[in-house]
């Protein structure tokens, strides 16, 4: 089986590449700069330099591929939804012209809303576009990544995380490595076809209050969580240099899931993955915080 993996150095992609290698598959990996691959990985994969916004390049890089793991590339441009649409056009062309048999797409909890969830709306667009190709596709509706906390090391060192969600609102939290294992299983399994949605919810839904307590215990640092207003968070993002349209797209990922949102797939054995936030924070996050010190 010839499997192509996008974003192979990302939080999920690097674990997916390792899982495929353990399964005996030599994946084709698509990324802007193959030099970013870990040295021990470079000789084990077929690396192709690709800009995922370049449809011609994506089509060429996925020729003769049987299955594709697709992640919409991250962007910090003024119009992230437009960038997502460009990447979506590229993958649709590749799937159609190369007759790729199956796709596993890294989506997000909230994409089922289709509209009103900020940047997640871009993932919803990719879902519907892939559905329109008629390819066998699994959309991985992932919870909130543990690794998002690594973007707030300064706040964690200071002992306070600021959020705009209610502090007692539970949501799914998940380890990227667990997402990779689900993706590998889907890519390698012949037991499914058609359009599938596979939620990846982590081991438990957690409130931000619970997250603060877990991080305090795991890191040995007192960490509290404070809810601030949307306008206060908007001002913070603007001070960080984000253009207004990107600010609203980022805020929308929280505000769009704040009022009476229920994921399309409930928590079951099938949607629950094992790695706990406590274990991940103890193994990884506490070292990052200490290094930042």
N, C-alpha and C positions, 0 to 999 in steps of 0.2 A: 504494500500500500504506500502510495506517495502522498505524504502529508506536508502541507505548507503552513507555516506559523508566522503570523505578523507580531510585531512588538516582542521579539524573543528575548529582549533584555529587561522587559517590564516586570512589574510585581507578580503578575500571573505568568507571563510568557516564559520567563527563565525557569520556573518550576515545571511548566508544561514541556519544554524542550527536554529537561532531565527525565521526566516521566516517560516520554516517547523513546528516549535512548535506552532506558531500562527495559522497555518493552521490545527492544530489538529493531526499532524504526530509526532510520537516518532521515531526520526532517529537513525540508528546505526552509530556511529562515529568511524572512524579508525584513530589511531594516535599512535606514538611511546610511549608516556607517558600520560595516561589518567589523571594523576595528574595535567597536564597543563590546563585542562578545568576549566573555571570559576566556583566557588563554586555553584552559582545559576543554573548552567547548568547540573551539574553532575547527579542529580536525575531525570532529564527530558530526558535523552538519554541512549542508550545502548552503552557503550564504550568498544571497543575492542583494546587491544594493538597490533599494527601491524607495521612492517617494510615494506614499500611499495616496497622495492627491493626484498623481500622474497616472491617468487611466491606462495609457499605452504601456507604461512601465509595469503596472500591476498585471495587465493581461500577459505581457511577455514573461514575467516572473512566475506565473502560475500555470503556464502551459504544461500539459501532461500530468497535472495534479489530480489526485482522486478525491482528496478532502482538504478543506481549508479552515483554519482557525483565524477568525477575523476580529480585530479590535479596531474600532474607530480611533485614529491617532489623536493624542491630546493636542490642544491648541491654546495659546494665550492671545489669540488675535481679537480684534474688536468685534468680530461676528462669528462666534464659535459654531452656531447652527449652520451658517453658510459653508464653513469648512467641513462640517460633518456631511453636508449634502454632497460636496465634491468628492469626499472619500467614498460615500455610498455609491455615487455614480461609477467610481472606479471598480468597486467590488462587484457591482451588478454586471458591468461589462465583462469582467474576468470570468464570473460564474457562467454567464450566457455564452460567450464566445469559446471558452475552453471546455464547456460542458462538464464542469466540476460536479461530481455526483452528490457531495454533501458538504454542508457548512455548519460549523459551530460558531455562533456569534456571541461575544461577550457583551451582554446588555446589562440592564439594571432593574432592580425593584423600582417601580414607578413608571416604567416604559409602557405598561398596560393602560395608563391614563391617556396616552397619545398626545395630549396637549396640556400645558399649564404646569410643567415641572422643570422649567429652565433648560439646562443643557441636556437633561434626560430626554427632552423632546427630540433631540437629534438621534438618540439611540432608537427611539420609537420609529422615526423615519427610516432608519436602516432596517429595522425589523420588517416593516411593511413592504419596503422595496425588495428585500430578499424573498419574502413570501410571494411576491409577484413574479419571481423567476420560475416558480414551480420546483425548485431544487429541494432535496431533503435538507431541512434546516432545523437546528436546535438553538433556541434563544436562551442563553443562560441569564436568568434574572437574578443578579447578584445583590447581596446586601451591602451594607456600609463596610468598606475595607478597613481592617485594623491598621494598615499602613498609612491611612489618611492622617493618623495621629503623628506620624513622623514629619508632617508638614507644619506642626505646631510645637516644635521642640523648645523654642524660646518661651512660649506660654507655659509649657509643662515645667520648665526650669523655674519659672516665676510662681508656679503653684496654682494657676487659675486658667481654666479653659472657658472661653466665652462662646455661647451658642445662641441660636435664635429659635430652636425648637423648645417646646415645653420640657422641663427637666424630668417629668414623670411619663413622658410618652415613649413607650417601648418601640424599638426597631431592630431589624436583623443586623447583626454584626458578623463579619466572616473573614477568615484568613485567606489571603490570595493563594497560598499553596493548596488549600482545599478546593478552591475554584479550579485550579490547574488539574487536580486529580479528577474532578468531574468532567472537565473538558477532554482529558485524555481518554477516559472511559467512553465518552460519546464518540470521539473520533475513531476509536478502534473497534467499537461494537457494531456488528451487522444487524443487531436485533431491533433497530428502529428505522422508521421511514416517515416521509411526509413532513408536516410542520409540527414541531414539538416545542413546548415551553418547559424548561427545567429551572425551577427556583433553586438558589444556593443560599441558604439562610443562616449558615453557621450553626453553632450548637444551641444558642438561646437568644431570644429577643431581650435587649437591654435598654434601660432608661439611661439618660445621661447621669443621673444621680448614682446609679449602680456603676457606671463606667468610672466615675471619679473615685469611688470606694475601691474598685478593682485596681485601678492604676496606683492608688496610694499604697495598697498592700504589696503590689508587685514590684514597685520601684523604690519603696522605702522613703518616698517623699510625700508630704501632704499635698494633695491635688484636689482642688474644689472645682465645681462647675457653676458658672453664672449665666443666667439667661439675660440677654440684652435685647434691645429693640431692633427691628429690621433697619431702621434709619441709622442706628449706631453701628451696626455691622456694615451697612452700605458705606458709611463714612470711612470705616477702617479700610475697606477694600479700595476705595478711591484714593486714600492716602498712600496705599501701597503701589499706586500707579496703574490700576486696572481701568480701562476705558468703560464708560457707563454701560454699554451693551453687554460687555463681559460680566460686569458686576451683577446686572440683573439676571443673567443666565446662571451665575453661581448661586445667587440668593434663591432663585427659583427651584433649585434642587431640594432645598429645605422647605420653603414656603408652600410649594406645590404638593408636598406630602404631609402637610401639617394638620389639615382639617379633614377628619373622618376618612382618611385613606386606609384601605385594607388591601394588601397584596392579592393578586389574582389567585395565586397558589398559597394555600395555608401551610403551616409547618407540619410536616409528616416525616416519617423515616426517610423517604425519598429526597426530601428537600433539606434535611438537617445534616450538617457536616461536623467533624469532631473537634477541631482545634479551638480551645477556649481563649478568650481575650486574656485571662489571667496568665495562662502558660505562655502565650505569645509575648505579652508585655514583659514577663520575667526573663524570657530567653533573649529578646531582641530590643525592646524599647528602652529598658533601663540602661543598657549599655550606650545607646544613642544619646540619651539625656546626659549621662556622665561624660561622654565624649564632647558634647556641646559645651559642657562646663569648662 
